[in-house]
């Protein structure tokens, strides 16, 4: 309800509302999304995005559109295949003239003359021209359909509409020439024909009616935007005419739509006009604006996202929780440590999940949702991008049954909406409980015990000296263990044991031992029995020891016995390091079903009735998704803890902070004004996104630049808002998408301060992940035909080698050129586009897409005025970051420009970054891979000390392996770079350079911290995920079991497959 409708408001309160509306007028006006070219307010035929159905397709098609609810009709310009067939059969000029006349076509005198001079060749030319015309006609519609699909992919709004029942009038604020009704339309190409189908329901032009209401035209008309009643156009128009006191006869709807200029419309009263228009319309309603206005009127904008001053409290809160013995959580997706930190933080507090390209945002969000479901909480999950929500649905697997999806996709019919609801009811009412799996820990109790003991061991006096001595004993023994040390410690270092060692005869050995050590019998002197014990120790317990026993005993006595035994015993401490990584979906599903069933069993009579009505409605499946929610929202709140939708969905039945969580995916792509009403509905706000990627795009209008000044001025995206407020963020720091580091090292360095880890996959063959094709193309009219030709040739060649390819253009004109060429003359590539094996994108709309191969056309040359291009404008560097981070395996860059062509002097930051990228392309493959120098990473003093010690440890391992391995077949490299990480010691095949074993020297850097231990383990797992065989050599194990370790490595290398 509009706040002003409350008659109990004081004058002071009303003045405050007026002040706030003025203060936040830009936010409110941006939600109107109205520009001078907005077709929902002023429609104009241009035969590119807007078509007159009557003039384009004829009266028959227009009649079908108006009268038939279930529309599915083949339409055509003229019957070109029929004309071609008749022309092929024609034998005379007269027959050709008759064909043209029968099809309302004009045959020029020039063509007649040509036919008279050379009938055969002239007829062939005529047929060729008709075939070309047919191809161009179809290709034009294919391009139009493709544009509609692109808008739907980006905005989650299906834009193709049939507009009808037009009205016009002029007010002091605006000129209107707009449709009252919109009807979703779909175009498909079938057997060379264009097929038009449409939804059987009419929608009100909500934007028009919002403006009509604001200008006082609906005072006497009871208009409800989300009425459950089906709209019948004639009845609706009759009600409008009565409300407007229009007594004249309505014009016939059939006939051509008359294009008008704004200055031609001067009538202040409303007039109706004929015509039906097929075009791109923004059909979203005004419910978001009303919701935002209500928040503004209640003066609650400033309180939507509350942040504490002490930012350390957020991090400390997370760390204090995850290492508690009582902590556990659930995972349905395998995730790394940074993703787990993001999950835990999100469950506890307002959090930004900072997700650079390919770092697993959707996996993290699905784990968050799983925990929300298990712990009986609720969440509203929102994304502007349909693709992101579809990915999330797939990640959730069978848990998606507890989520109600309300999406605005193409052809999102009732069957698609109701089928999962019907399955849900069936499973709910026939539930049987399986065995429940225990939750997961980030670090196990055994691992914590290991760290606790290790911390004490590493801090022992003379730890390294003890290790050196134990290493000496190990090298001279078949094995070493606490019993071995106990045997040495039985011997007194005051004596020389050479006699006992050399002489095999016990009697003679003991006698010599006593004499040579000048031992006399008597009180406090060594007895014969004690000497015999020494002999038994040496001959039995230390018989395999090949070293100097006398020196060893003396050195052992330098150290405390408990320290020696502590290290020896610790080397035998074993535990399962492979923790359970995920929880079974069935187990989590059972927990959730139990919770919901318990609530249903406790329903009172009112809710039992609501549940019954809900199940009947689901099984019948006749309501539209929005109407279904409007009617059954009370029971939906109980049965479906998770609502997954877009910002445009009307959520008026949910109140402030009614949801426990709001999760906004791709929040850098959500406009602030659309996201604030979503945040308002939740207690904890979770924003996933990346401020180094694209800002949101207005597909139907420009941003409203008002004069209001407030703390939100200049903020476009919801992510910017949360960042500006100082919301705690967790960086997802590992890129899994790209299989080769060179594809992401530029982005990591220039956009993520080198904190984003990217690695090469371990491969047995040399591979060039970035290929540059320099050609002498020309930039003319924002197009580069030479590059277009090269890109299409490469694409045709690579099409069968990859599952998915993206053609990326650095401007929309180049994309249009490629699109036109493909749809007119390259059927294989056209088919690939239809099957979504090939995507055609430009730098402005590629976010969210990925492919095995990306083929880029830069288009610019040395003459291009780069300052006016998209990549050089503010935000251009973000677009570049998105564009160059889409490839999994390879990127081929076709370009006609070099870094030297760009004057770096006084260049804006975005242009400078583009120039740096061009420089990067000219580097060698190794330089691109190593673009981020690992040694440049900042370390603390303590870390530097450990790095130094670790290098000595690594060198020690290297030297020992050099003596053991066949270096004619293998080669080793210390600190081998595989991207942003190094392998301590890589053992490689000498010919293929494939890493046969990645050896890591574990010097216990993490010994003082659970956090460091988990981080270190996480890094190893990341490297393992890139298919590197790994051997971790713990420092104590190396000194105590060196030979066994060398044997293991040698066997692995020898038997490597």
C-alpha angles and dihedrals in degrees: 000000000000108000092229088062087072104096093193094071116118121233089250091055091049091051089051090053091051090049092050093047089053091045092054098030093123091059092050095045093048089060089062088063090202124157133168088264097047104136093202088067103028117018122199130174114236101157090232105071100000126047133184104234092207097050095037101042107012139244094294093061092042090053091051091049093053101039107032122076095192100052120188114144137152111235133190143176092227128334095268097170089053092049092048092051091050092047091052089055095044116112102177141039089246092058091051091049089051092051091052093047093049090054097044092250127141119231108206122224088239090062092044090054091049091051091051092051099044113000098181098051094037091052090049090051089049092053091046091053091052091049090051090048090052092050092049093047092053093041090054090057092044090056090048092050090047091054091052090051092050092052090049091050092050102037105025087231120117101225104185108102142163106227122200147160097048125202131191136197142136128238130177088260104042150356116239130204100154145143120251093205135044126190125191111248132193129199125199135174111230123175092339094309131107113240120199120200131167145189114270092229129080120220128205116245091247095187091055093047093048089056092043089054093047090051094049100253096123100052092117097034123089099218118175115184097204101033113156091222118104113247116243105192098212093050092045092050091048090053090049093050091052090049090050095042092236109166101175128101114267114244117250110269092217119091138052124328109242114226111224135186119228092246090058092063111079102142112121091195122070118267127188124226136195128240144080121236128198111205155110109302133168100232098176118129132236098247093109091054091051091049092049091046090053090052090049091048090053089051092236103126093101092051099052095093115028118190130187120234094230104073093182089068091070095054093042090051091057095045093047090055104044095055096046115115089233095053121112138145142173132260128189093172128051108249140174128240096269089052090049091050089051091049094050094044091050092053091051106039150349105306142177112215100207103207117181116195116305097002098124106260093156092052089052094048092048090054090049091052091048090056092045089054095047094048093051096249131135133231142187110214117196137177132165089216119077091202091059091053092047090052089051092050089055093047092053091054110179092357088073086081088078091054125079110216118208107180132165098218132147110283094357089169128185094259091059090049098044102040096077089044090054091049090049094054091047093052093043093053094044100040122152118181121239125198112296118233121222118251124257133257126212089219123019125230088247091055092049090050089050092053092046092054093041092055090058093045096051091048093055117122112265092005093161093044090051090050091051091052093046088048090055091051091048094050089053097044137063087234141348128220139144090280090058091054092046088056092053091046091057088068120085111231089214091079137067111232100191092112092053090047099047103036116073096190107088097210096048091042093054093045093051091044092054094045097045093048088049092235115171124198117247143078116342091006127121110271128219090248092056092049088051090054089053089051092051092049093052097041098041112020097033099029093119095050110113099182134086106291095190094054092042093054092049092050092046091056089061089072135058114262093229090054093051094047091042092060093042092050092046090057087064094051106116132176138162106272092183101087120192102275103194140021118234115257090226091058094050092043090054092052092051095045089051091052094049095043090053089054092049091051089057095051117132121223093274094055093042087059092046090051092050092050090047094054092047090051092049093050093048093044098193103129124088112251094253093048090046090056093045091055101039102032094121095059092036089062089061103036098041114045090180127058113191116191149115129281090255095064114110108242098171092137092065119079136210112307092350090136117066090219140019115201116192114189120200087013091169084068096051118090114237093237091054095046101047095071088052094051089048091065096058139067096212120037121209117186119188117192148090125258089203091066132070125316117228119285127225104217098181106030148008126262115272109241106204131178095237116119123207139130090278095058112123094016114122108170133048090235091056088052093052092045092049090051089056099248114180111257136198119203117222094218107187127077113212099168100073117066092197126053095220089068090065110021092092091054093044093054101040101034107025103034091245091295094116110089117219125174141186116247112241106257135172094219134057112256133186107215095183120044122181122204110193113195134169096247124160127230105224125161089348091302135103110202095183091055091045091054092048093047093051092047091051092046093052089050095048099038098098094042097065137049092222136013132187122204104206122197124191091220137026095243091062089048091052090050092052092043092052093048093048095048093045103044116002109071094171092058091042090055090049089054091050090050091046090238087119123041123194110206142159128215091265099057108030098096113120094026127106136176142176090247129027118194111195130198109198091185097191123113134188091280096054116116092232096184088073095049124099095244092057097047125089107292092022092115089055089053090049091051091053093045097052095045100061100088124097098187113001146007123200113196118200110193145160098196136076132203090249089062090067120078105224093193109112090348114160115250095256093053091045091055090050090052090050089053091053088052089049090055090060093056123101119262090255092050091050091050092048094040089124108056106220091207090062092066110115115248134185120244091257091052091051091055091051092047090054093049092045092054089057090049091050092049089051090055091045093052093049092049092047088064093046107042129071099250091190087073102029138040132200132211128189117222092008109192118227096169123298091353134062129219107225091223123001120198108200140182105257093223106037097028089223113153107247094182134007107209119200123192109219107205093167096252087158095056096115098048140049086205093057091046093053091044091052092048089048092055091052091050090051091054090046089054088062089062099259115148104230135206117185114199112199114211097237091046090052093055095042101037106023097139094050090050092050090049091051092050093047091050092048094050093045093050097038115139 
